[in-house]
Amino acid sequence: MEQICRNGRIVKISGSEITVEIISRSACQNCAARAACGMADSRPKLIEITDDRAERFSLGEEVRVTMDAAQGCKAVWYGYVLPLILVLAALVSALAAGASEQFSGIFSIILLIPYYLWLFWNRKKLRRQFRFTISDK
């Protein structure tokens, strides 16, 4: 099974919970004009990993974090595809019902609020679906 791997650094260890900081870099990272472009961004991301072997690791240690590619596809589904479908369905439905374009657009965007609230309220349940593993680099 294909896996997604990223290198990171341990920033916190609490019991069996390990927090790893991963620097997410844009695809144009190696471009010579990245300083002037503004497209090249590097943002740290924190990933919480539950591992019974947490005492084996130390703060500041460089590690490798892996996740199944299928779980990555599921994350893209929840984060991007499903909200897009909801916005388009609401927009088309409102327009078909005779609402103005302005109202339909605002309505379809406001519809995302309950969706993202639902994601927030179910984050613990969703977190169990996404399993990260940690290993020495």
C-alpha positions in Angstrom: 0.0 0.0 0.0 1.3 3.4 -0.9 2.2 5.8 1.9 2.7 9.5 2.3 5.9 10.3 4.2 7.1 13.6 5.6 10.1 14.5 7.7 9.5 16.5 10.9 10.8 17.4 14.3 9.3 16.5 17.7 8.1 19.6 19.6 6.1 18.0 22.4 5.8 14.7 24.2 3.0 14.2 26.6 2.4 10.6 27.7 1.7 8.6 24.6 0.9 11.8 22.6 3.7 13.1 20.3 3.4 16.4 18.5 5.5 16.7 15.4 6.2 19.9 13.5 6.3 19.5 9.7 7.3 22.3 7.3 5.0 22.3 4.4 6.6 23.8 1.3 5.1 24.8 -1.9 6.0 23.2 -5.2 8.0 26.1 -6.4 10.4 25.9 -3.5 13.5 25.4 -5.7 12.7 28.3 -8.1 15.4 31.0 -8.3 12.7 33.8 -8.2 10.8 32.5 -5.1 12.0 35.5 -3.0 10.4 38.0 -5.3 7.4 35.9 -6.3 5.5 35.5 -3.1 4.2 32.1 -4.2 6.8 30.2 -2.3 5.5 29.7 1.3 6.7 27.5 4.1 4.3 27.0 6.9 4.8 24.7 9.9 2.1 22.2 10.6 1.6 20.4 13.8 0.6 16.7 13.8 -0.5 14.9 16.9 0.4 11.2 16.9 -0.5 8.6 19.5 2.2 6.0 20.0 2.8 3.7 22.9 6.6 4.0 22.3 6.6 7.7 23.0 9.3 7.4 25.7 11.7 6.2 23.0 11.7 9.6 21.3 13.1 12.9 22.6 12.3 16.6 22.0 13.9 18.1 18.9 14.5 14.6 17.4 14.1 14.4 13.6 11.5 11.8 12.7 9.6 10.5 9.7 5.8 10.7 9.8 3.8 8.4 7.5 0.1 8.0 6.6 -1.6 5.7 4.0 -2.3 7.4 0.7 -6.0 6.3 1.0 -6.3 8.3 4.2 -4.9 11.3 2.3 -7.6 10.9 -0.3 -10.2 10.8 2.4 -8.8 14.0 3.9 -9.0 15.7 0.5 -12.6 14.5 0.2 -13.7 16.0 3.6 -11.6 19.2 3.2 -12.1 20.1 -0.4 -14.3 18.0 -2.6 -17.4 17.7 -0.3 -17.5 21.4 0.5 -17.2 22.2 -3.3 -20.1 19.9 -4.0 -22.2 21.5 -1.3 -21.5 25.0 -2.6 -22.3 24.1 -6.2 -25.4 22.2 -5.2 -26.7 25.1 -3.1 -25.8 27.6 -5.8 -27.6 25.6 -8.6 -30.6 24.9 -6.3 -31.0 28.5 -5.2 -30.8 29.7 -8.8 -33.2 27.0 -10.0 -35.6 28.2 -7.2 -35.6 31.7 -8.7 -33.3 33.4 -6.3 -31.1 36.2 -7.5 -27.4 35.5 -8.3 -26.2 37.6 -5.4 -28.5 35.8 -2.9 -27.6 32.4 -4.4 -23.9 33.1 -4.1 -24.1 34.3 -0.5 -26.4 31.5 0.5 -24.1 28.8 -1.0 -21.1 30.3 0.9 -23.0 30.6 4.2 -24.0 27.0 3.8 -20.3 26.1 4.5 -20.6 27.4 8.1 -22.7 24.4 9.3 -20.5 22.0 7.4 -17.3 23.2 9.0 -19.0 23.3 12.4 -20.0 19.7 11.8 -16.3 18.9 11.0 -15.3 20.7 14.2 -17.8 18.9 16.4 -16.8 15.5 15.0 -13.1 16.1 15.0 -12.4 13.4 17.6 -14.3 10.9 15.6 -12.6 11.9 12.4 -9.2 11.9 14.1 -9.6 8.2 14.8 -10.0 7.6 11.1 -6.7 9.2 10.2 -3.7 7.2 11.6 -0.2 8.6 11.5 2.8 6.5 12.3 6.2 7.8 13.5 9.6 6.3 13.0 13.3 7.3 13.3 14.6 9.2 10.3 
